[in-house]
Amino acid sequence: MSVANRISTMTIAFDNTYARLPARFYARIAPTRVREPRIVKVNYPLAELLGLDPALLCSPEGVQILAGNAVPEGAASIALAYAGHQFGGFVHQLGDGRAILLGEVVGADGGRRDIQLKGSGRTPFSRGGDGRAALGPVLREYIVSEAMAALGVPTTRALAAATTGEPVVREELLPGAVLTRVAASHLRVGTFEFFAARDDREALAILTSYALARHFPREASGDPEYQNDALRLLECVVDAQASLVARWLGVGFVHGVMNTDNTSISGETIDYGPCAFLDEYDPKKKFSSIDHGGRYAFGNQPRIALWNLARFAETLLPLMADDTEQAARLATARLDRFSVRFDAAYARVMRAKLGLALEDDNDAVLVADLLERLASNHVDYAVFFRALCTAAEDVSADEGLASLFEQPGAFHTWAEVWRRRLLKEELTPQARASAMRRVNPAFIPRNHRIEQAIVAAVDGNFEPFETLVNVLARPYDDQPNFAYLADPPLPDERVCATFCGT
């Protein structure tokens, strides 16, 4: 550990299981000191969940830790090794090039979580990068990850954001910052790829057992005669990713860079680089400035998730069976579960959005027909579904909904079928509308509002950031004083490209 980083007297009850794995799983490294750290935001509720004192995190001692100038006693202070497929091409070694895992804590709810500093300086995995983060991407990840948590989507969380008092060089000089990120773990598909690429079967076996015990403990104690650890883990990750991507589609989220190193074993959304939310519905919509072919477009996300899972399965083949063909058959059978699990999860998500409690064989057709009409009429995704909640209890609201369509008849034709479908349900209109408002958010992290908050913050004004974070903490509540944050962008406010920040 670098002598430049002093040991802090602040007590954090770390229990660092990953740091007790073999040394080739990570590199021990201290964060790089920064010149003049200042707190931008501390997430008080999350701090309390982790068993940390928010007031201490905001203290001068806490600021030094959150910026990387001081390391708490008992911290792991490691950068994790991993590889990954990036836009389909395999990179033999990636790893935490600008992030350091401080350690693991067991929270008030009994959950084990990583606490990581992102933007904390160079590591052995930096590959020539500066290891730093600019303020804009840090605020983007804070805003979107906390909004996703409030929306009920599995995600990493943001514990704090701090500025460094030092510039970082991108296309221009930008203020530097550090994000304190919290995750169920930072295990990725790319972590397994790292060891598979090196034919390190021992490491793969250790990692498989570790991942099962940490994320899927019930399955880890399953009947050994039924299946081995590798098969159990693959099944669990397939199910977790199918559920996750279905939830993404439900809220209109576009991850933007679904590389295997950004695919979490725990089933959390991780790495909010060039991410964005749909305004008008378009399955081909992409935002990432580097996704030239639309590989990670909105509607492609289920297909890419399965592709990533296939790469994961390949890493586990040596642990599934000694015979290669038998291992491939076993893996394929588990991968085949993805489409079934995703379709079921997505159907649940969309039925809830439409106010349907019961299953019907024609629901998939009803949903597909609606989405096609939304796309061809360039209808705002979030606005439509929130307004549909009102129409569920008041048919007079149909005219307002129809006005969202370039061809109003497109809505009326679909609504006739929808209302006939509602007659099969036993819910009262009021109960249905109430249930729909719990799954159709009034507020999402609108791309233009995020950009406005970032621009203001770079100029020293953090008020728009604070307002956005506070409103998005209650996305399903009507908040009349902030109704403007639910509005789609004006033509000159539209965000057409997002950037990863590196």
Order of alpha helices (4+ residues) and beta strands (2+ residues): beta-beta-beta-alpha-alpha-alpha-beta-beta-beta-beta-beta-beta-beta-alpha-beta-beta-alpha-alpha-alpha-alpha-beta-beta-alpha-alpha-alpha-alpha-alpha-alpha-alpha-alpha-alpha-alpha
